[in-house]
Amino acid sequence: MKKKWLFLIAITSVLLLVEYYFSTSLALHSSFQLMVFFFTAQAFVLFRLDHWASEEWKVQMSMVKIVIRLLSSLVFILVMIYSQPDQFNLVVQFIILYLIYMIFEIVGALTNLRRN
């Protein structure tokens, strides 16, 4: 099992544990768990997309994955804003989750750009 899969499992587990134990004290939105599952599924699809790319397209695929993550996240948050109450809390928590998973994606992209 590759390291990035373990990191994805670890990040998702930590976020779900934080939601389980600290949801009332941190005032987490009722759809926090849905957002975590969305970002996990998104990362899984992007990992598979990266796996299918040929070796000479790895660098370009890293940039394409970042753009796909941005566009799909914007569509998701647009749907969530129109269907959920307490939009401010939702957006703040969405941005925090987006940055957590984006940092994870950028670290993965940087490992592809290093010379061996």
HUFENFEN-V301234 format. One record per residue. SS is DSSP state (H for helix, E for strand, L for the rest). PHI is phi as a letter, one per 20 degrees, with the letter a starting at -180 (* if undefined). NEAR is the number of other C-alpha atoms within 10 Angstrom. Layout:
SS & PHI & NEAR
SS & PHI & NEAR
//
This chain:
L & * & 5
L & f & 6
H & f & 9
H & f & 15
H & f & 13
H & f & 11
H & f & 12
H & f & 18
H & f & 13
H & f & 12
H & f & 17
H & f & 18
H & f & 13
H & f & 12
H & f & 16
H & f & 17
H & f & 12
H & f & 13
H & f & 20
H & f & 11
H & e & 10
H & c & 12
L & f & 15
L & f & 10
L & f & 8
L & e & 10
L & l & 10
L & f & 16
L & f & 23
L & f & 15
L & d & 14
H & f & 18
H & f & 15
H & f & 11
H & f & 21
H & f & 21
H & f & 15
H & f & 15
H & f & 22
H & f & 17
H & f & 12
H & f & 18
H & f & 21
H & f & 14
H & f & 13
H & f & 20
H & f & 17
H & f & 11
H & f & 14
H & f & 19
H & f & 12
H & f & 11
L & f & 13
L & f & 9
H & f & 10
H & f & 8
H & d & 10
H & f & 17
H & f & 15
H & f & 12
H & f & 20
H & f & 21
H & f & 13
H & f & 15
H & f & 21
H & f & 15
H & f & 12
H & f & 13
H & f & 19
H & f & 14
H & f & 11
H & f & 14
H & f & 19
H & f & 12
H & f & 10
H & f & 14
H & f & 17
H & f & 12
H & f & 11
H & f & 17
H & f & 14
H & f & 9
H & d & 9
L & c & 12
L & e & 12
L & l & 10
H & f & 15
H & f & 11
H & f & 13
H & f & 20
H & f & 16
H & f & 12
H & f & 17
H & f & 22
H & f & 13
H & f & 11
H & f & 17
H & g & 18
H & f & 12
H & f & 13
H & f & 21
H & f & 17
H & f & 12
H & g & 16
H & f & 20
H & f & 15
H & f & 12
H & f & 15
H & f & 19
H & f & 11
H & f & 10
H & f & 13
H & e & 11
L & f & 7
L & e & 5
L & e & 5
//
